[in-house]
Amino acid sequence: MGVFCCGLITGHAQEALRVNQDRLQGTLETLATYGKDASGQPNRVAFSDGDIQGRAYVAGLMKQAGLQVRTDAAGNLIGTRPGTVAGLKPLGLGSHIDMVPHGGNYDGCVGSLAAIEVARVLQENQVQTRHPLEFIIFSNEEGGVMGSRAMAGALKPEALQVVNSTGYSMGQGIQRLGGDTTRLQEAIRPKGSFAAFLELHIEQGGILDREGEDIGVVEGIVGLRWWDVTVKGMANHAGTTPMGLRQDALLAAARFIQAVNEEAKGMDGKQVATVGRIAAYPGAPNVIPGEVVLSLEIRDLSDAVIDALYERILERASAITQDSGTTFAFEALDTTGKPALTDPRIQQTIQEAADALGLSRRNMQSGAGHDAQDMALIAPVGMIFVPSNGGISHSPEEYTSREDMAHGADVLLHTLLLLDQSWD
């Protein structure tokens, strides 16, 4: 493999490097003690006291690993380690530690603590990398990928007014985390300012677990779009209006929901479409619903596929209106996430690292959004998945074994070292 770290560790010695599986598990278990609710359930939502306490714990781990630690203007926690070659851009790695309300202890946390474990292994073995390294714990990923979006220069001013379940707005939350909303421009990293960025994450799906594979090499993170769909009919008396004379908005909405499922399944590819929220008005058992508001979400790696599926769904809605006496109106919401393809060269490097470690792997896409999606706006990115037991995520039942976490962290470590050796 060759000398690449100033003679301190080379060749076979570098190949033998492994993370400390028990230590990684221990840090995960300790982090899980921060941010529980009154019933003992995980609830470390961004900006909460538990989030602040968890960040303090993680900052301490970073310092133990010899990193210089700071909080940027957007509340991102950043630990830096110098490189040996002047002028090389930093390699970044990390994830987040905040969670959805009553979420799980693995989403984001595995990637964050694995990155810190990598820093500890480098320190213990006196490995000096050519590139400077940045270990990043992004702020408020679950509430709108706030920290990574700010770093990419894509956080809109109106987002600062969005309030999460803690009762704090993003703007207030940034201040609570030690950031500064008056200096958000300073958190922006120009395009090309990183050599590359890596994120390890649990899969949040059941493919790796079901197939018994160790590592997912992420090809890309899907884009997503949301719409509010309003179906209007006519509210009328449920007892006196004959079935053939009704303009039932809820019945039309039910047909639409079925159509969304059929159209998503009817196209070749891995696209998904979901109706996850519905409300009928006036909402009385003895009144035919006159209006229904529901959500529509479409995800895919291709904007063109999202467009095509949306057009097919519009056609189905139009057909429903013709024989139901209802109308459909679609309002696009400002929640668009652009598809983000991972860098093919980094994909290849992850594959090489997994193969060298004797781990099975498969290429796959990410159906969930991640901080790497925004980092792709400014740097080549790569993502490594490890199995989620039963495909469960965003739940207290979320679980990834210590062995799987260590496998992912080892791949992260060796991918980083390979990139450090080969990239300028």
Phi, psi and omega in degrees: 000334172096162179282134178211003184223054169060029174080358183281326178205129186220168169047237185297330179297320178292321180298333182277353182297134176219153175286164177269103186300315182292322179293318178299315177299319181296319179292324177297316181294324178291316178302325181294344179282347182264128172092031176272152177275186185298334180268003179088008180275147179300133182203045183274069180287147179308139177081352180287167176301321179297322177296315180297317179293320178296320178296322178296320178297314181294321177299322177296319177297321179298317180294322176299330179277006177083016181273150170273121192249136176212164172247125181278180187295339180265006179086009175285136178266121188232126173249130185244151179222127185288155173259179184257347183250117182296140174092349178284142179283155183288150166265129181252151174205151180154190180195223183219164177237355176285160183224165171290159177305129181053047178271208182242172186265010186242324180302117180084316185294320180300314180293322180294312183286331174294320178298317179293323176298322175300316179299321181292321178295317177299318180295312184297328182260010177054039178277123177252123180270154177293316180274148165295153181240144174234123178256115192242127170254105186285146180274143170046056176292315186291335182263021178129029182037050189298309186293315180290325178294321177295319180297326179277358181076021185248008179277116183281147181304323182293339179295335181294343180270350183290129184256134177260189188291348176282345184093358178262142172282167176301320179298313177296322180296319178302318179295319179297328182276359180096009176273191183210108183293342178278353183232028184300333178301331182288343178278345184289132175251122183298155176302132181091003183280344173249144172291321179190163176226136180239138174227126171265139182206152169293152186295325186064025175208178188254009187293307182298318180296315182293322183271355179068033181255153189275318192227135170257127175261109189282125179275334180179163179250127187295149168277158178219149174223145180239145172227149162265129180246123179250122179253124180243130174233230176218123175289137181202170184294128183288339182268334188251353181264116181301151183301324183283350181250012184273148169243075190274107182294326181289321177297316177297321179295321179297318177296322179296316180300317177297322179295320178302315180296317182294318182291322178295321180283338185278348178264145172293145178121189184249015180300150176227148177222139189219138165252112187247355183215138179209140177220131181251142181232143007281355174083029178248145184293340182253019179232130174295127182299128179264344180209141175226136174242125180224167180258154171225128176231135176234136179229141172191165177285348184239129173299324181295322178293319178300316179300315184294318180293320178300318179297321178295322179292321176300319179297320178294320178297320179297320179294324179294321182297326187293330182241012180241350182071022180244170175233153178239136174230133182247127177242113179290132180263154183277062180230022185295132170242121182286143173303143180230111177277138176282160185287126182302326180292324178288322174305314180297322180293320176298317178299316179297319180295315180297317180297317181296331180271000179072029183256142176285154184208162172209149175278144183199163175259160175261121177275353178251155176280153181214166176301327180301335180297319177281325178297335178295344176289340186234354184203156169295135183236156172222148178230140179242127177255145169239158188296146168254123183300120180070006182072017184272134175209166184056041183206149174300341180278357177305136182202136170226133185292157178298325179294316179294321177298316181294321177301313180297318180294324176295318177296319177301314180300310185285329172297316179301314182293322177294318178296320180298324181286322192258342184258144174244000000 
